[in-house]
Amino acid sequence: MVHLIEFTVGNFLSFNEKKTLSMEAAGIRELPENTFVKGDCKLLKSAVVYGANSSGKSNLIKAMEFMRKTILNSSKMNSTDKLGVSSFQLNAETAQSPSFFEILFYDYNTRYRYGFELDNERIHAEWLYTLPSHNTKKEQLLFIRDSEGIAVNNSFQGASGLEERTRDNGLFLSVCDQFNVPIAKKLVYAVNSITIVSGVNHDQLITMTSIFMENNTQLTKGFFQKLQLGFIDINRITDKRGWIDKALTTHNVYDVKGNIEGQHHFKIVESESAGTNKIYDLTGHLLFALQSGITLIIDELDAKLHPLLTKKIVEMFHSNELNKNGAQLIFATHDTNLLGCNCFRRDQIWFTEKNRKEETDLYSLVEFRNVEGTKVRNDRNYEKDYIEGRYGAIPFIGDFSNLMKNGEKERD
């Protein structure tokens, strides 16, 4: 089971300076059920990211996905392949500098810190540290890479001798995974378990739901029944070739007096709402994450969903009964209703905002300071304050009063 502690990105897309999303709980008392203990850390079960359009919410998730894909695909590349990184382009100096990625996480009971710096041509730096047990606070270096080469610690068993097999544009961790170095295999498997999906382009997620439903039929059906989406039953279907074809929903048929006289089946993709189709597409990932205790990251979770459905999904991850293995949900949203329903601690609420140089800043509500320098109290109405602009991270929209008049002048 993989539990995220921190993710840091720098010089990537709209991020110029290094910014860190932390899943480590702050020393505050509200909503203790939204946390769990792992090793010597108290971690958060969820984090929500707010911000104006184009402020960097999706870029944060893209940064996580880029790091994940780079680790998983490095071994498949050849020496002439470009690395596909997009540095911050609005600063003449950083546009030509390497981008920075680092992840700090628990894999079962061992903590790891892994990261790299790269541009489109090569890996400039790479490092891996571990904290073997919570009885010590001193990290142990497993390997480090810089412009001079790669230095491997003897404790990174099986990795020595693979330095020369590492391409300039390839990750040493991926090479070690290729050659069955136990720790490397373990870490690549852990990174692969971190799931990142889109809440807008979600049609491709149906395979996971269909497979999960086949193996966990009652659990999946029970989930849909609890959501009360308007149908009384749901069953997965395949087409004539055996390919997955989403599902059939079952509805009651009534006579003129309102008595049930039969049932009718609909193809979910053709007859149910866009929101119901999205819930179906996401269900496999949501329930698998809760069952397996992994990290699930969703961009625009709230798209097409009623606010109460989004709230219910969040509450599932916060529930000690439903989330027994420390699953974590990280998502970007514009749904401000969640800020007013006592769902989140202050350290779970994050904001993205661009400064005048169009660089994304990332900060949590627990870090935020009011104009007078005081912290935000936990009895504040977070939704009202956010809409009023007290925490920043909202769009500044101009005056539209003369817009049509200007258009009329152009026509004249």
Secondary structure, DSSP 4 states (H G I P E B T S, - for coil): -EEEEEEEEESBTTB-S-EEEE-BPPS--S-GGGEEEETTEEEESEEEEEE-TTSSHHHHHHHHHHHHHHHHHGGG--TT---------SSTTGGGSPEEEEEEEEETTEEEEEEEEE-SS-EEEEEEEEE--TT----EEEEEEETTEEEE-TTSTT-TT-GGG--TTS-HHHHHHHTT-HHHHHHHHHHHH-EEEESSS-GGGHHHHHHHHHHSHHHHHHHHHHHT-S-SEEEEEE-TTS-EEEEEEEEEEE-TTS-EEEEEEEEHHHHS-HHHHHHHHHHHHHHHHHHHT-EEEEETTTTTS-HHHHHHHHHHHH-TTT--S--EEEEE---GGGGGTT---GGGEEEEEE-TT-PEEEEETTT-B-TTSPBPPTTS-HHHHHHTTTT--S------TTHHHHHHHHH-
